Amino acid sequence: MLLLIIIYIDISMAWLITPSLNNNGILSSHTSLNLAVQDKISGLGKGLGLQWDEDSSEKIKSSENNINGNNINDRGEKQGIPFIIQKIGRGTKSEIEEITDMCIDVFFNEEKKTDTNNGEVSSNKKKRVKPWKALQLAYLGNMQRGDILARNTFKPEQKVDLIVARRVYPVPHTAQIVDLIDDDTKNTQTSSNIISDKSRIYNIDQSKKIIYVTGEVIGYVEVMEKQFGLGGNFNNEKPKPIINNRKKKKKQSGEKPRPYLGNLSVVDYARKSGIGSELVSTCEEVVMSWNRGHKEIVLQVEDDNKSAIQFYKRRGYEFVYADPTCRRFDTSGFILKETRVTKYAMLKRLPVANRSKDEEASDIGQKLKGFFFAQ
């Protein structure tokens, strides 16, 4: 009896450690599922006769290939990484932790970017993070987390929305798994992993009767209202006079806060899957849902990031001005330092439907004035 238990444990551990996917991208093990789903299925799955897909060796794809976006459909065509967009407001503490870790890796951790050759991982080329680089990344992560948490604490009135793209995983024999999960109404975390509306998932075959669960964060963007001067004809209002009063030294610019798009990031293996485009589109939709009369959305991009500049141009963003006084962190050396960089301010006009009633009334008044009176 003891021998059988040991053998069972060994097989179970090997099953958890070595996940694989079949030709349709179905999980052969549940390693990539949320831990709550893993615990539930592994504990009760065998008793209910759940059989994970065990395809022949010729049809099995390695999990590393799947990580690099080799999502193959029935016609043998390569698709992008399946994902779902989630609007999470200001985010919970755990969500902020996950977002921060991903952003720091995308922006600063070159070592973690896996070397690829024709979409396949070369595991022997993976680099280990140097000790001093790990300290730099930890410092930057704590800084970003602190900024987000401080904003949530001290600026509750500021309009802020965090938007994430989560990877989506298909689950085999889903009918049995759903019955299993629904039996335990107390496990809300498990239930929240299941995606009830498949139409929200990108890069999947909607005709297949498969249930999907959400995985890790693979994309992120934030949009917020902030003071961001553009000058010239871009000002929302005429500048108000500066009050010459010793008690009131604060200058009044007269500009309303603008919606600012920032920290757009997508993990390396999930790029060219449409994630960045959907994140930006969702930002614009969120700004319009605020109903605060915003006419445009603005962002900044570094001048040497040519691909990002072209990305924004294709989505209707226009160049406004260049700011050569900006700075960015440089993690290439032994010591973390800030270097000067030029950033381009870019702007996109939002649909007229997003304008407030006062602005629309003002425009109508101007048109009537121009109609009845000579200019």
C-alpha positions in Angstrom: 0.0 0.0 0.0 2.8 2.4 0.9 4.6 1.6 -2.4 1.4 2.5 -4.3 1.1 5.8 -2.5 4.7 6.7 -3.3 4.3 5.8 -7.0 1.1 7.9 -7.1 2.9 10.9 -5.6 5.8 10.6 -8.1 3.4 10.4 -11.0 1.4 13.4 -9.8 4.5 15.5 -9.3 5.8 14.7 -12.8 2.4 15.5 -14.2 2.4 19.0 -12.5 6.0 19.8 -13.5 5.8 18.8 -17.2 2.9 20.5 -18.9 2.3 20.2 -22.6 -0.2 21.1 -25.2 -1.8 19.2 -28.1 -2.1 20.3 -31.7 -5.2 22.3 -30.9 -3.6 24.2 -28.0 -5.5 22.3 -25.3 -3.8 22.0 -22.0 -2.5 18.4 -21.4 -1.9 19.3 -17.7 -3.2 22.1 -15.5 0.1 23.8 -14.6 -0.9 27.0 -16.2 -4.3 27.3 -14.5 -4.8 29.5 -11.5 -3.7 27.8 -8.3 -7.3 27.6 -7.0 -8.3 25.7 -10.1 -5.3 23.4 -9.8 -6.0 22.5 -6.2 -9.7 21.8 -6.9 -9.1 19.7 -10.0 -6.1 17.8 -8.8 -7.8 16.9 -5.5 -11.1 15.7 -7.0 -10.5 15.2 -10.7 -9.3 11.6 -10.5 -12.3 10.5 -8.4 -14.7 11.9 -11.0 -12.8 10.3 -13.9 -11.4 13.4 -15.4 -9.0 12.4 -18.1 -6.6 15.1 -19.4 -5.9 15.0 -23.1 -3.1 12.5 -23.9 -2.4 12.8 -27.6 0.3 10.9 -29.4 3.8 12.1 -29.3 3.7 13.3 -32.9 0.8 15.7 -32.1 2.1 17.0 -28.7 3.4 20.6 -28.7 5.8 21.6 -25.9 4.6 24.3 -23.5 7.6 26.4 -24.5 6.3 26.6 -28.1 2.9 27.7 -26.7 4.5 30.4 -24.6 6.0 31.9 -27.8 2.6 32.2 -29.5 2.4 29.0 -31.5 -1.4 28.9 -31.3 -2.2 26.6 -34.2 -5.8 26.2 -35.5 -7.2 23.1 -37.3 -6.0 24.4 -40.7 -2.4 24.5 -39.4 -2.4 28.4 -39.4 -0.6 30.2 -36.7 -2.7 32.5 -34.6 -1.9 35.1 -31.9 -1.8 34.4 -28.2 -5.4 34.1 -26.9 -6.2 36.9 -24.5 -8.9 38.9 -22.8 -9.1 42.6 -21.8 -10.1 43.5 -18.3 -10.8 47.0 -16.8 -9.8 46.8 -13.2 -10.3 50.4 -12.0 -7.5 51.3 -9.6 -6.6 47.7 -9.1 -6.2 45.6 -5.9 -2.9 45.2 -4.2 -2.3 41.8 -5.7 -3.2 43.0 -9.2 -0.8 46.0 -8.8 2.0 43.6 -7.7 1.4 41.4 -10.8 1.3 44.5 -13.1 4.4 46.0 -11.7 6.4 42.8 -12.1 5.4 42.5 -15.7 6.1 46.1 -16.5 9.6 46.1 -15.0 10.5 42.9 -17.0 9.2 44.4 -20.2 10.9 47.8 -19.8 14.2 46.9 -18.1 14.9 43.2 -17.9 16.5 42.3 -21.2 17.9 39.1 -19.7 14.4 37.7 -19.3 13.5 38.2 -22.9 13.9 34.7 -24.3 15.9 34.3 -27.5 13.8 32.9 -30.2 14.4 31.4 -33.6 11.4 31.0 -35.9 9.0 31.2 -33.0 10.7 28.4 -31.0 12.5 28.8 -27.7 16.2 28.2 -27.4 16.3 27.2 -23.8 20.1 26.9 -23.7 20.4 30.6 -24.5 18.3 31.9 -21.6 20.3 34.3 -19.5 20.4 34.6 -15.7 19.8 38.0 -14.1 23.0 39.4 -12.6 22.8 40.2 -8.8 23.2 43.9 -9.2 20.7 44.0 -12.0 18.2 42.1 -9.7 18.7 44.9 -7.1 18.0 47.5 -9.7 14.9 45.8 -10.9 13.6 45.4 -7.3 14.2 49.1 -6.7 12.3 50.1 -9.8 9.5 47.7 -9.0 9.1 49.1 -5.5 9.1 52.6 -7.0 6.3 51.9 -9.5 4.2 50.1 -6.9 4.7 52.9 -4.5 3.6 55.5 -7.1 0.4 53.6 -7.8 -0.5 52.9 -4.2 0.3 56.5 -3.2 -2.0 57.7 -6.0 -4.8 55.5 -4.8 -4.3 56.7 -1.3 -3.7 60.5 -1.7 -5.6 61.2 -4.9 -8.9 59.4 -4.7 -10.6 62.1 -6.7 -8.4 61.7 -9.7 -9.8 59.8 -12.7 -7.7 56.7 -13.1 -8.3 53.4 -14.9 -5.9 50.4 -15.1 -6.5 48.0 -18.0 -4.8 44.6 -18.3 -4.7 41.9 -21.0 -4.7 38.4 -19.5 -3.6 35.3 -21.2 -6.4 32.8 -21.8 -6.0 29.0 -21.5 -8.4 26.3 -22.9 -9.4 23.5 -20.5 -10.2 20.0 -21.8 -13.3 18.1 -20.7 -14.8 21.4 -19.6 -18.3 20.1 -18.8 -16.9 18.0 -15.9 -14.7 20.8 -14.7 -17.5 23.3 -14.6 -19.7 20.9 -12.7 -16.9 20.4 -10.3 -16.3 24.1 -9.7 -20.0 25.0 -9.4 -20.4 22.5 -6.6 -18.3 24.6 -4.4 -20.0 28.0 -4.2 -17.6 29.2 -1.6 -14.6 29.2 -3.9 -15.2 32.5 -5.6 -11.6 32.8 -6.9 -12.0 29.6 -8.8 -15.3 30.7 -10.3 -13.9 34.1 -11.3 -11.2 32.4 -13.4 -13.8 30.8 -15.7 -14.7 33.1 -18.7 -18.4 32.9 -19.2 -18.6 35.0 -22.3 -16.3 33.6 -25.0 -17.0 36.6 -27.3 -14.6 38.6 -25.1 -11.7 36.4 -26.0 -9.4 37.3 -28.8 -7.5 34.8 -31.1 -9.7 31.7 -30.6 -12.0 29.7 -32.7 -15.4 30.8 -31.3 -17.1 27.7 -32.9 -15.4 25.2 -30.6 -17.2 24.2 -27.4 -14.3 24.8 -25.0 -14.3 26.6 -21.7 -11.4 29.0 -21.0 -9.8 30.3 -17.9 -7.8 33.5 -17.3 -4.0 33.3 -16.7 -1.2 35.7 -16.1 -1.1 39.4 -17.1 0.6 39.8 -20.5 -0.3 43.4 -21.3 -1.0 46.6 -19.4 -1.9 50.2 -19.9 -3.2 53.0 -17.7 -5.2 56.1 -18.4 -5.7 59.0 -16.0 -6.5 62.7 -15.9 -3.4 64.9 -15.4 -2.2 68.3 -16.1 -0.4 68.1 -19.4 0.2 71.3 -21.3 0.2 71.4 -25.1 0.1 75.1 -25.6 -1.2 77.1 -28.6 -4.5 76.1 -30.0 -4.6 72.9 -27.9 -5.6 74.8 -24.7 -9.0 74.0 -23.5 -9.6 77.4 -22.0 -8.1 80.9 -22.2 -5.3 81.4 -19.5 -6.7 83.0 -16.4 -4.8 86.0 -14.9 -2.3 85.3 -12.2 -3.5 86.6 -8.9 -0.8 88.9 -7.4 -1.3 87.9 -3.8 1.3 86.7 -1.3 -1.2 84.3 0.3 -2.0 82.8 -3.1 1.3 82.2 -5.0 -0.1 79.3 -7.0 -0.3 80.0 -10.7 -3.6 79.3 -12.4 -2.9 77.9 -15.9 -6.6 77.6 -16.8 -6.1 74.2 -18.4 -8.3 71.3 -17.6 -6.6 67.9 -16.9 -6.3 65.8 -20.0 -6.6 62.1 -20.3 -3.1 60.7 -20.4 -2.2 57.2 -21.7 0.9 55.7 -20.1 3.0 52.6 -19.4 1.7 50.6 -22.4 3.5 47.3 -22.3 3.1 43.8 -23.7 5.3 40.8 -22.9 7.8 39.8 -25.6 6.3 36.5 -26.5 2.7 37.8 -26.9 3.5 40.6 -29.3 1.9 40.8 -32.7 -1.3 39.3 -31.2 -3.3 42.5 -31.3 -2.9 43.1 -27.6 -1.4 46.6 -27.8 -4.1 47.8 -30.2 -6.9 46.5 -28.0 -5.4 48.1 -24.9 -5.2 51.5 -26.6 -8.7 51.2 -28.0 -10.0 50.3 -24.5 -8.3 53.4 -23.1 -10.1 55.6 -25.5 -13.4 53.9 -24.7 -12.8 54.4 -21.0 -12.1 58.1 -21.5 -15.3 58.5 -23.4 -17.3 56.7 -20.7 -16.1 59.3 -18.2 -18.4 61.8 -19.8 -16.2 64.7 -18.8 -16.1 66.4 -22.2 -12.5 65.5 -23.2 -11.7 66.3 -26.8 -8.4 64.4 -27.0 -6.1 61.9 -25.4 -2.4 62.4 -25.1 0.7 60.3 -24.5 4.5 60.5 -24.6 6.9 58.2 -26.4 10.7 58.2 -26.5 12.2 59.4 -29.8 14.3 56.3 -30.3 11.4 53.9 -30.0 10.6 53.9 -33.7 8.2 50.9 -33.6 6.1 52.5 -30.9 5.9 55.8 -32.8 4.7 54.0 -35.9 2.3 52.0 -33.8 0.6 55.2 -32.4 0.6 56.9 -35.8 -1.3 54.0 -37.3 -3.9 54.4 -34.6 -4.5 58.1 -35.3 -2.1 59.8 -32.9 -0.3 62.9 -34.2 3.0 64.5 -33.3 2.6 67.7 -31.1 6.1 68.6 -29.9 9.4 67.1 -28.7 10.6 67.5 -25.1 14.4 67.0 -24.8 14.4 67.5 -21.0 12.9 64.1 -20.1 14.8 61.4 -18.3 14.7 57.6 -18.1 16.4 54.9 -16.0 19.4 53.1 -17.4 20.0 49.6 -16.0 22.8 48.6 -18.4 25.6 49.3 -16.0 26.6 48.2 -12.5 24.9 51.4 -11.0 21.4 52.4 -11.8 21.4 55.9 -13.3 19.1 58.4 -15.0 19.9 59.6 -18.6 18.4 62.3 -20.6 16.1 61.4 -23.4 13.8 63.2 -25.9 10.1 62.3 -25.7 7.5 63.1 -28.3 4.1 64.3 -27.1 1.4 62.8 -29.3 -2.3 63.5 -29.4 -5.5 61.9 -30.8 -8.8 63.7 -31.3 -11.7 61.9 -29.7 -15.1 61.6 -31.3 -17.4 64.6 -31.0 -19.9 62.5 -29.1 -17.6 62.7 -26.1 -18.0 66.4 -25.7 -20.0 67.9 -22.9 -23.4 69.6 -23.4 -21.9 73.0 -22.5 -19.3 72.7 -25.2 -21.9 71.6 -27.8 -24.1 74.6 -26.9 -21.1 76.9 -27.2 -20.3 75.6 -30.6 -23.9 76.0 -31.7 -23.8 79.6 -30.5 -20.6 80.3 -32.4 -22.1 78.9 -35.6 -25.3 81.0 -35.2 -23.2 84.1 -34.6 -21.2 83.5 -37.7 -24.4 82.9 -39.7 -26.2 86.2 -38.6 -23.2 88.5 -38.3 -20.5 89.3 -40.7 -17.0 88.3 -39.7 
